[in-house]
């Protein structure tokens, strides 16, 4: 698999990584099995999907423990990324905490759950509007100097926030939602990353599963599934958003590939600094996602995909 260098001078990571959230938290809990999830992580490493991404939020805490078990005898094969600063308060309710003392404690607790002495990438999960980003970022920079973190990243940050953080310590990556139904990052964040040597990690590149073409009605979602709370997965929105799927289906049929692979290929085509981070807990879909790294979209189809309508419904 083609790789990019994290932040321009860090480790090389495959252009398709593995998001581990769904193995423990969010979406549906059907089919969750730690042994199967560990097998998925091991297979990801074997085929070059070496960016393994988790967070203390997922569970909370459960996903980091799972990832830690999976990497126990494979730590040197993974570029291990986790996040802090987004705290779970009740079922799916979160609040931001960017206070330096919290971030230090959160990172050290993550290291314990993961069973490692350092992570390769520690990401501020969300910028806390009540704490100057310079203070949050300065605390994380101290962790780098102490060897507990190799590089720092931001998640869902604005260009202004990225720039202010970079003035304190280098920003290796920015993780932001990007897909054919979430293209806001193309306006400013992705161009800024490209111009400044920052790796752009596209989370939810499959539109939380919608772009796989397996969830076209609310009935297609398991009864207990976090997506029932998302505006874009309401019945009227799902029906309207089929307009986004139509050119994806045509392209998939022309190339003889799956809709999910077209969606991922489009994300990867947005720049050499882009890494797609689909999540899965299933070996079959892991292989599908990895194969997208080898797909080149025909120019005409790429133009058609770039012109799909905006999604109906907000992201959250």
C-alpha positions as CSV (number, residue, x, y, z in Angstrom):
1,X,0.0,0.0,0.0
2,X,1.2,3.5,-0.8
3,X,2.3,5.4,2.3
4,X,2.6,9.0,3.4
5,X,5.0,10.3,6.0
6,X,3.1,11.6,9.0
7,X,3.6,15.3,9.3
8,X,6.4,15.2,6.7
9,X,9.0,13.8,9.0
10,X,7.3,11.1,11.1
11,X,6.7,7.4,10.4
12,X,5.2,6.2,7.1
13,X,1.6,5.3,7.3
14,X,-0.6,3.5,4.8
15,X,-3.0,5.8,2.9
16,X,-5.9,3.7,4.3
17,X,-5.8,3.3,8.1
18,X,-8.1,1.6,10.6
19,X,-10.5,3.4,12.9
20,X,-11.3,1.2,15.9
21,X,-14.2,3.1,17.5
22,X,-17.0,0.8,16.2
23,X,-15.3,-2.2,17.8
24,X,-16.4,-0.9,21.2
25,X,-18.7,2.2,21.0
26,X,-21.1,4.0,18.7
27,X,-23.1,2.6,15.9
28,X,-24.6,-0.8,16.6
29,X,-23.4,-3.4,19.1
30,X,-24.5,-6.3,17.0
31,X,-21.6,-8.6,16.1
32,X,-19.2,-7.0,18.4
33,X,-16.6,-9.6,19.5
34,X,-13.2,-8.7,20.9
35,X,-11.5,-11.7,19.4
36,X,-12.8,-10.8,15.9
37,X,-11.8,-7.2,16.4
38,X,-8.3,-8.2,17.4
39,X,-8.1,-10.4,14.2
40,X,-9.1,-7.3,12.2
41,X,-6.4,-5.2,13.7
42,X,-3.8,-8.0,13.1
43,X,-4.9,-8.3,9.4
44,X,-4.8,-4.5,9.0
45,X,-1.2,-4.5,10.0
46,X,-0.4,-7.4,7.7
47,X,-1.7,-5.5,4.6
48,X,-0.2,-2.1,5.4
49,X,-3.0,-0.4,7.2
50,X,-0.7,0.4,10.0
51,X,-2.3,3.6,11.4
52,X,-4.4,2.2,14.2
53,X,-6.7,4.9,15.7
54,X,-8.5,4.9,19.0
55,X,-9.5,7.4,21.7
56,X,-10.2,7.4,25.4
57,X,-13.7,8.5,24.6
58,X,-14.6,5.3,22.9
59,X,-16.4,3.2,25.5
60,X,-15.2,5.2,27.3
61,X,-11.8,3.6,27.8
62,X,-12.9,0.2,26.6
63,X,-11.5,0.6,23.0
64,X,-8.0,1.6,24.2
65,X,-7.8,-1.6,26.3
66,X,-8.9,-3.7,23.2
67,X,-6.4,-2.1,21.0
68,X,-3.7,-2.5,23.6
69,X,-4.4,-6.3,23.7
70,X,-4.3,-6.5,19.9
71,X,-0.9,-4.8,19.8
72,X,0.7,-6.5,22.7
73,X,3.1,-8.5,20.5
74,X,2.9,-6.2,17.4
75,X,3.6,-2.8,18.8
76,X,6.5,-2.1,16.4
77,X,4.2,-2.8,13.4
78,X,1.7,-0.1,14.3
79,X,1.6,3.7,14.1
80,X,-0.6,4.0,17.2
81,X,-2.8,7.0,17.6
82,X,-5.2,8.0,20.3
83,X,-7.0,11.1,21.5
84,X,-8.0,13.0,24.6
85,X,-9.9,16.1,25.5
86,X,-13.4,14.9,24.8
87,X,-15.0,13.4,27.9
88,X,-18.1,11.2,28.0
89,X,-20.7,12.3,30.5
90,X,-23.6,9.8,30.3
91,X,-24.7,7.8,27.3
92,X,-23.2,9.5,24.2
93,X,-23.1,12.9,25.9
94,X,-19.8,14.5,25.8
95,X,-18.1,17.7,26.9
96,X,-14.7,19.2,26.0
97,X,-11.8,19.5,28.5
98,X,-8.7,21.1,27.2
99,X,-7.2,22.0,30.5
100,X,-3.5,21.2,30.7
101,X,-3.9,19.1,33.8
102,X,-6.7,17.0,32.3
103,X,-4.8,16.4,29.1
104,X,-1.7,15.2,30.9
105,X,-3.7,12.9,33.1
106,X,-5.7,11.6,30.1
107,X,-2.7,10.8,28.0
108,X,-0.9,9.0,30.9
109,X,-4.1,7.0,31.6
110,X,-4.3,6.1,27.9
111,X,-0.7,4.8,27.9
112,X,-1.7,2.6,30.8
113,X,-4.8,1.2,29.1
114,X,-2.9,0.7,25.9
115,X,0.0,-1.0,27.7
116,X,2.7,1.1,26.0
117,X,5.3,3.7,27.1
118,X,4.4,6.1,24.2
119,X,2.0,6.6,21.4
120,X,3.1,7.7,17.9
121,X,0.3,10.3,17.6
122,X,-1.7,12.0,20.3
123,X,-4.6,14.1,19.1
124,X,-6.6,16.8,20.8
125,X,-10.0,15.3,20.2
126,X,-11.8,18.7,20.1
127,X,-10.6,22.2,20.9
128,X,-12.0,23.4,24.2
129,X,-13.5,26.9,23.6
130,X,-12.9,27.7,27.3
131,X,-9.2,27.1,27.2
132,X,-6.8,28.9,24.9
133,X,-5.5,26.4,22.5
134,X,-2.0,27.6,23.2
135,X,-2.4,26.3,26.8
136,X,-3.8,22.9,25.7
137,X,-1.1,22.5,23.0
138,X,1.7,23.6,25.3
139,X,0.7,20.8,27.7
140,X,0.8,18.2,24.9
141,X,4.1,19.5,23.7
142,X,5.5,18.8,27.2
143,X,4.4,15.1,26.7
144,X,6.4,15.0,23.5
145,X,9.5,16.3,25.2
146,X,9.1,13.7,27.9
147,X,8.9,10.9,25.2
148,X,5.4,9.9,26.0
149,X,4.1,11.1,22.6
150,X,6.0,11.1,19.3
151,X,3.8,13.6,17.4
152,X,0.7,15.7,18.0
153,X,-2.5,16.1,16.0
154,X,-5.8,18.0,16.1
155,X,-9.3,16.8,15.4
156,X,-12.0,19.0,13.9
157,X,-10.0,22.2,14.2
158,X,-10.3,25.4,12.2
159,X,-7.5,26.9,10.2
160,X,-7.0,29.6,12.9
161,X,-6.8,27.0,15.6
162,X,-4.3,24.9,13.6
163,X,-2.2,27.9,13.0
164,X,-2.2,29.0,16.6
165,X,-1.2,25.5,17.7
166,X,1.6,25.3,15.2
167,X,3.1,28.4,16.6
168,X,3.6,26.5,19.9
169,X,4.6,23.1,18.5
170,X,4.4,21.4,15.1
171,X,1.1,20.0,14.1
172,X,1.7,16.6,12.5
173,X,-1.9,15.8,11.5
174,X,-5.5,17.1,11.4
175,X,-8.3,14.6,11.6
176,X,-11.5,15.9,10.2
177,X,-14.5,14.3,8.6
178,X,-14.3,14.2,4.8
179,X,-16.4,12.2,2.4
180,X,-18.7,12.6,-0.6
181,X,-21.4,13.8,1.8
182,X,-19.1,15.9,4.1
183,X,-16.9,18.1,1.9
184,X,-16.6,21.2,4.1
185,X,-12.9,20.5,4.8
186,X,-12.1,21.1,1.1
187,X,-12.8,24.8,1.5
188,X,-10.0,25.7,3.8
189,X,-8.7,23.0,6.2
190,X,-7.4,20.6,3.6
191,X,-5.7,23.3,1.5
192,X,-4.0,24.6,4.7
193,X,-2.7,21.2,5.6
194,X,-1.4,20.6,2.1
195,X,0.4,23.9,2.1
196,X,2.0,23.3,5.5
197,X,3.1,19.7,5.4
198,X,0.3,18.5,7.7
199,X,-1.2,15.0,7.1
200,X,-4.9,15.2,6.7
201,X,-6.7,12.2,8.2
202,X,-10.2,11.8,6.8
203,X,-12.5,10.2,9.4
204,X,-15.9,8.8,8.4
205,X,-14.8,8.6,4.8
206,X,-17.8,6.3,4.2
207,X,-20.3,8.7,5.6
208,X,-20.9,6.5,8.7
209,X,-21.7,3.6,6.4
210,X,-24.2,5.4,4.2
211,X,-21.8,5.5,1.2
212,X,-21.4,1.7,1.3
213,X,-24.9,1.5,-0.2
214,X,-26.1,-0.8,2.5
215,X,-28.1,1.7,4.5
216,X,-30.7,3.3,2.3
217,X,-33.7,3.2,4.7
218,X,-34.0,3.7,8.4
219,X,-35.0,0.0,8.6
220,X,-31.6,-1.0,7.3
221,X,-30.1,0.2,10.6
222,X,-30.2,-2.1,13.6
223,X,-32.8,-1.1,16.2
224,X,-30.1,-0.2,18.7
225,X,-27.8,2.0,16.6
226,X,-26.3,5.4,17.4
227,X,-27.0,6.6,13.8
228,X,-30.7,6.8,14.6
229,X,-29.9,10.1,16.3
230,X,-28.1,11.6,13.3
231,X,-30.1,14.0,11.2
232,X,-28.8,12.5,7.9
233,X,-30.2,9.1,8.9
234,X,-33.7,10.2,9.4
235,X,-36.2,8.8,6.8
236,X,-36.7,11.9,4.7
237,X,-33.0,12.8,4.7
238,X,-32.0,9.2,3.7
239,X,-34.4,9.3,0.8
240,X,-33.1,12.7,-0.4
241,X,-29.5,11.7,0.0
242,X,-29.9,8.9,-2.5
243,X,-29.0,11.5,-5.1
244,X,-25.5,11.3,-3.7
245,X,-25.4,7.6,-4.2
246,X,-26.5,7.5,-7.8
247,X,-23.2,8.6,-9.4
248,X,-21.3,6.4,-6.9
249,X,-23.3,3.4,-8.0
250,X,-22.7,4.2,-11.7
251,X,-18.9,4.5,-11.1
252,X,-18.8,1.3,-9.1
253,X,-20.6,-0.6,-11.9
254,X,-18.3,0.8,-14.6
255,X,-15.2,-0.1,-12.6
256,X,-16.5,-3.4,-11.3
257,X,-15.9,-2.4,-7.7
258,X,-18.0,-1.7,-4.7
259,X,-19.6,1.6,-3.8
260,X,-17.5,1.9,-0.6
261,X,-14.3,1.6,-2.7
262,X,-15.4,4.4,-5.0
263,X,-16.2,6.6,-2.0
264,X,-12.8,5.9,-0.5
265,X,-11.0,6.4,-3.8
266,X,-12.6,9.8,-4.1
267,X,-11.3,10.8,-0.6
268,X,-7.8,9.6,-1.4
269,X,-7.8,11.5,-4.7
270,X,-8.2,14.8,-2.8
271,X,-4.4,15.1,-2.2
272,X,-1.2,13.3,-1.6
273,X,-1.3,14.2,2.1
274,X,-4.7,12.6,2.6
275,X,-5.1,9.4,4.6
276,X,-8.6,7.7,4.7
277,X,-9.6,6.3,8.1
278,X,-12.6,4.0,7.7
279,X,-13.7,2.0,10.7
280,X,-14.7,-1.6,10.6
281,X,-14.9,-4.6,12.9
282,X,-15.3,-7.1,10.1
283,X,-12.5,-8.8,8.1
284,X,-14.5,-8.8,4.9
285,X,-15.0,-5.0,4.9
286,X,-11.4,-4.4,6.0
287,X,-10.2,-6.1,2.8
288,X,-12.7,-4.1,0.7
289,X,-11.4,-0.8,2.3
290,X,-7.8,-1.7,1.7
291,X,-8.3,-2.5,-1.9
292,X,-9.6,1.1,-2.5
293,X,-6.0,2.3,-2.2
294,X,-5.4,0.8,-5.7
295,X,-8.4,2.4,-7.5
296,X,-8.0,5.3,-9.8
297,X,-11.2,7.1,-10.8
298,X,-11.6,7.9,-14.5
299,X,-11.5,11.7,-15.0
300,X,-15.1,11.9,-16.1
301,X,-16.4,10.0,-13.2
302,X,-14.2,12.0,-10.8
303,X,-15.8,15.2,-12.1
304,X,-19.3,13.8,-11.8
305,X,-18.6,12.7,-8.2
306,X,-17.3,16.2,-7.3
307,X,-20.6,17.6,-8.4
308,X,-22.9,15.5,-6.2
309,X,-25.4,17.6,-4.2
310,X,-24.8,18.5,-0.6
311,X,-26.2,16.1,2.0
312,X,-29.5,16.8,3.5
313,X,-29.2,17.1,7.3
314,X,-26.3,18.3,9.5
315,X,-23.3,16.1,10.3
316,X,-24.2,15.8,14.0
